Amino acid sequence: MLEINQVIVLENKEEYLILDKVNYENTDYYYIAKMNEMETDIENNYKLVIICEKDGNRVIEEVTGEAKLRAILPLFDKKKIN
């Protein structure tokens, strides 16, 4: 599985750094940030994604929808407090 501080490459060849991970309702959610072209820092471009299986391949899907984001994003803050 994916780990914090690991760099992943999306289908469009963009590289993202995994900043954090939480589990909600038996699904791992990853908070990722786009790496700059020099791969030395992150840009101000963040996504919340899940990893799922499709046709035998692992696929990264962005989490969208206001209700879903409102339920999951606060879990990342709570994790840091605990």
Secondary structure by P-SEA (a helix, b strand, c coil): cccccbbbbccccbbbbbccccccccbbbbbbbbbcccccccccbbbbbbbbbcccbbbbbbbbcaaaaaacaaaaaaaaac
